[in-house]
Structures are given as structure tokens and as C-alpha cells.
Amino acid sequence: MKQRLFDPLGMSSAGFGAPGTPKQIDQPWGHEKVWYWYKWKSDQSDNPEALGPAGMVHCSIEDWAKFLSLQLTEENSIIDKKYLNKLIEPVGSHFYAGGWGVAENDWAKGTMLSHSGSNGVWYTTVVVTPKLDRAFIVATNSRDFGVTADICREMTNELIIMELNIRKK
């Protein structure tokens, strides 16, 4: 992934596992709300290796935007569009495809791609609208199951509403 995707895209912050050096404070740590303490706990853990490599990637928002931009263009020098399209092709009548939720929406003027996920201590929601040439990312280094997903979804919706209102003007 580094050689064939991260380097060609210029994703210099991309790596695997939790960001930063273990047991050092050289990057933000993730946080989880521990239900039986009702307190926040900092943590540098990540998904199990079985979910790697994709489920263990970390990168800056700027570098993630470089990756998402692949879905916003017809041509790129990194991955042939037919392979990218395969990743967003739902299986059967289901809406899920290669890690993406795929839906047709009038406001998106066509296909909308979405993905939300957590490694237990970080949480992110992404929406990509190729026809609008826009991607929306909301990420946090804290996860409180039952709360964080809703907050990230609401924030993403607000960003989309702001963008649509700007485009109407």
C-alpha cells in the first residue's frame, strides 16, 4: 500500500497502526469512554492485525483527502478507474460495496459514497459525492459508542448543508 498508493499520492503521513510512537506523546492519542467508569481513557491501541492493512491505516485529513480525490476524477495515474469502480459496486441488491455504502441521492446529483468506522478509540465519517466534486470528512480521536457516530453523522450533514447552500448562491 505504501509503495503503490501512499507514495504516488504523496500521502507522507500515512502509516499503519495507531499514529505516533508507542508510549510517547508525539501524536494525539485516541480516547474511549469506558462505560463502567463513565470516564475517558487515553489509548494508543488499534484494530487487530486481521483487519489490516486497510483497517489499520492512519493519516492526516489532508492525506486522506488525496486518497478520496481518486473517486472525484475520471483519470488518475495511480489506479485504473475500472478497479476503483469495482470497489464501489454493490454486491447483488445490497447497498454495501468494498467498504463503501453506495446510494443514489438527488442532492448529490447521483451517487454518494459513505463510510464510517472506528478502531475503538478514533471515529470517522466520510461522504464522497463525485458529481459535486466534493468529499466531507469528520474525524475525532475519541469514541463513545452510542454517541460519537451520531455526532459525526450530524456534523457531516451540517457540512453538506453548508456546501449545498453555498453552491446555490
MIDO-71433 format. One record per residue (C-alpha): x, y, z; residue in one letter. Coordinates in steps of 0.02 Angstrom, whole numbers, padded with zeros to 5 digits, always signed. Layout:
// MIDO-71433
XYZA...
END
This chain:
// MIDO-71433
+00000+00000+00000M+00141+00119+00040K+00233+00090-00122Q+00082+00078-00238R-00039+00202-00157L+00029+00313-00019F+00192+00366-00103D+00118+00401-00277P-00020+00505-00196L+00105+00599-00087G+00024+00535+00073M+00178+00566+00181S+00084+00550+00347S+00008+00379+00305A+00060+00229+00407G-00007+00076+00495F-00065+00056+00674G-00101+00196+00795A-00016+00360+00747P+00140+00409+00843G+00273+00315+00937T+00210+00189+01067P+00212+00259+01244K+00266+00431+01183Q+00163+00589+01160I+00221+00638+00986D+00048+00624+00907Q-00128+00636+00978P-00188+00478+01064W-00359+00403+01042G-00484+00406+01185H-00628+00295+01232E-00764+00323+01359K-00760+00174+01473V-00942+00139+01516W-00912+00059+01685Y-00807+00209+01744W-00902+00342+01647Y-00730+00418+01617K-00620+00448+01465W-00466+00338+01446K-00322+00380+01327S-00261+00236+01222D-00136+00201+01082Q-00214+00036+01031S-00279-00005+00858D-00380-00137+00767N-00318-00317+00770P-00194-00359+00631E-00326-00466+00546A-00413-00304+00494L-00253-00238+00414G-00190-00168+00311P-00338-00055+00268A-00419-00062+00440G-00256-00006+00521M-00209+00144+00413V-00183+00313+00494H-00152+00477+00403C-00186+00662+00412S-00350+00733+00347I-00252+00814+00205E-00180+00646+00153D-00349+00561+00169W-00418+00693+00051A-00285+00642-00076K-00349+00463-00067F-00532+00517-00080L-00491+00625-00231S-00467+00465-00330L-00657+00445-00328Q-00681+00625-00388L-00589+00610-00554T-00609+00502-00707E-00422+00490-00740E-00276+00467-00623N-00104+00390-00642S-00117+00277-00490I-00267+00161-00504I-00364+00122-00662D-00544+00186-00646K-00615+00012-00683K-00533-00052-00522Y-00593+00097-00421L-00769+00069-00489N-00759-00113-00434K-00732-00053-00254L-00895+00046-00260I-01001-00085-00348E-01130-00155-00227P-01148-00343-00219V-01320-00400-00276G-01461-00287-00217S-01364-00233-00063H-01301-00053-00039F-01129-00106+00028Y-00975-00118-00083A-00792-00140-00037G-00803-00038+00122G-00920+00093+00049W-01105+00123+00071G-01169+00169-00102V-01331+00265-00128A-01412+00374-00259E-01464+00544-00192N-01543+00693-00278D-01443+00817-00175W-01282+00729-00228A-01338+00735-00409K-01306+00548-00419G-01202+00425-00322T-01150+00459-00144M-01016+00354-00059L-01008+00343+00130S-00904+00256+00259H-00897+00266+00449S-00781+00172+00560G-00686+00158+00721S-00539+00065+00789N-00618+00082+00961G-00533+00246+01008V-00544+00351+00848W-00701+00377+00743Y-00726+00446+00568T-00868+00476+00447T-00833+00508+00262V-00954+00556+00123V-00896+00571-00058V-01005+00650-00193T-00918+00628-00361P-01045+00730-00462K-01024+00876-00341L-00835+00851-00342D-00836+00855-00151R-00786+00745-00006A-00833+00776+00176F-00733+00706+00323I-00769+00716+00508V-00644+00631+00622A-00616+00627+00808T-00488+00548+00922N-00624+00500+01046S-00757+00367+01039R-00909+00347+01148D-01016+00208+01073F-01195+00263+01053G-01146+00447+01045V-00995+00477+00933T-01070+00402+00775A-01223+00514+00788D-01118+00669+00820I-01004+00634+00672C-01154+00600+00559R-01238+00762+00615E-01078+00861+00585M-01058+00784+00413T-01238+00829+00372N-01206+01009+00428E-01052+01020+00316L-01153+00955+00169I-01295+01079+00202I-01170+01222+00213M-01090+01167+00048E-01257+01150-00041L-01314+01321+00019N-01151+01400-00040I-01168+01315-00210R-01346+01381-00230K-01290+01562-00211K
END
